[in-house]
Amino acid sequence: MVSPNRHDTLWCLGNAHTSHAFLTPDQDEAKEYFNKATLYFQQAVDEEPSNELYQKSLEVAAKAPELHMEIHKHGLGQQTMGASTGPSSTSSGAKTSKKKKSSDLKYDIFGWVILAVGIVAWVGFAKSHMPTPPPTPPI
C-alpha cells in the first residue's frame, strides 16, 4: 500500500510519471503525466522542504515537457514506433545507417541521464536515511 504522506514515496511516484511521460510520444498525453509528476514532486517538497533532491526534481519537472518535445522531434519516438516497418530499399540504406547512429547516440545520452538521476536519487536517499552517530563519551 502506498503511503501518501511519505516524502520518498511521493518522489518515486513523481519519477514514475516523468518516465512514463518521456516514453509517451503524444505531447498532450505526456503533458498530463508531467503535470502529475509535478504535483507529486511538490508534495514531496512540502513534506520535506530541506531535501535538495526533491527541490531539484521539482525544478527539472518544469523543464521536462520542453525536453520531451525536443527528444521526440528528433526522432526518438519515431524510431521506437517505426521498428515494425518493412525492410528499407538499398537506396535509403545510407540514410538508415546515419539515422541509426544518431538514434544510438540519443539512446546512449538518454541512458546516461537516467543513470545519473538514479545515482543522485540513491545518494539522496542514503543521506536522508543515515544512522545517527553514537553519543560521544563524557571526558
N, C-alpha and C positions, 0 to 999 in steps of 0.2 A: 504494500500500500504506500502511496506517495504522501509524504507529509508536507502539506503546503506551507508550513512555517519554517522549514529547514532551508537556510540560505543556499547550501550546497546543492540540494535537490532542485531548487528553483534555477540555479545557474546551469545545471546539467540539462534541464528542460529547455532553457534558452538555447543552449548549444545544439540540442537535437533539432529544434525548429529551424535554426540557422542552417544546419547541414542539409536538412530536407529542402529548404528553400533553394540552396545552391544547386541541388540536383533536379529541381523543377524547372523545365525550360520556359514555361509560360510566365511572363513577367508579372501579371496581375495575381496569379495564384501564389507565386513566390513572395510577392509583397505581403500577402496575408500571413505567411509563415514568418517573415521578417518582423511584422508587427507583433505577432505572438511572442517571438523571441525577445523583442524589446521590452514587452510587458514583464516577462519572467526575469530578465536581467535587472529591470528597475525594482522589482520586488526583492530580488536578492540583495541589491544595494540598500534598499530600505531596511532589510533585516540585519545587514551587517555593513554599515556605511564606511567602516575603516578598511574594508577589503579592496585593495587596489586592483586585483584581478577582476572583480565584479564591476568596478567603475570603468576599467578599460574595455571590458566586454560590452558594456552599455554604449560607450563611445563608438566602438567599431560597428556595433549593430546599426547605428545611424548611417554609416557609410556603406553597409552591405548591399542595399538594393542597387546602388550605382556600380559596385564591383560585379554584381550578378549580371547586370546588363552588359558590361564590357566583356565578361567571360563568354556569355552566350552569343554576343555579337561577333566574336572572333572564332566561333565555330565549335566550342566545347560541346554545347547541346546538340548541334547538328551532327557532330562526329559520333556521339553516343546513339542518336536516333538513326543515323544513316548506316549503321553497321549491318542492317538487314537488306540493303540494296544489293542488286546483282553485281556481277563482275564488271570491272571497268574496261573500256576499249584500250588498245595499245597506244592510241594517240594521246590519251589522257593519263598515261602511266607516269610521266614525269611530274605532272601536276599532283597526282595522287601521292607520289613519294614526298614531294615538298610539303603537302598538307599533312602527311603522316608525321614528318619530322617536326613540323610546327605544333601539331596536336600532342605529340610525345613531350615536347618541351612544356606545353601548358599543363599536361598531367603531372609532369615532374614538379613544376612550380606549385601546383595545387597540392600535391602530396607533401611537399616541404612545408607549406603553410599549415596544413592540417597537423603535421608532426610538431611544428613549433607551438601551435595552440595547445596541443596535448601536453607538451613539456611544461609550458607555462602553467597550465591547469594543475599538473602534477606537483610542481614546485609550490604553487599557491596553496594547494590542499595540505602539502607536507608542512608548510609554515604555519597554517592555521590550526593544525592538529598536533603541534609539538608538545611533548610531555613537559610538565613543569619541572624545573631543576630542583634537586633536593635542597633543603634548607642548609645554610652554612652553619657549622657548629659555633657556638659562642667561644670567644677567646678568653 
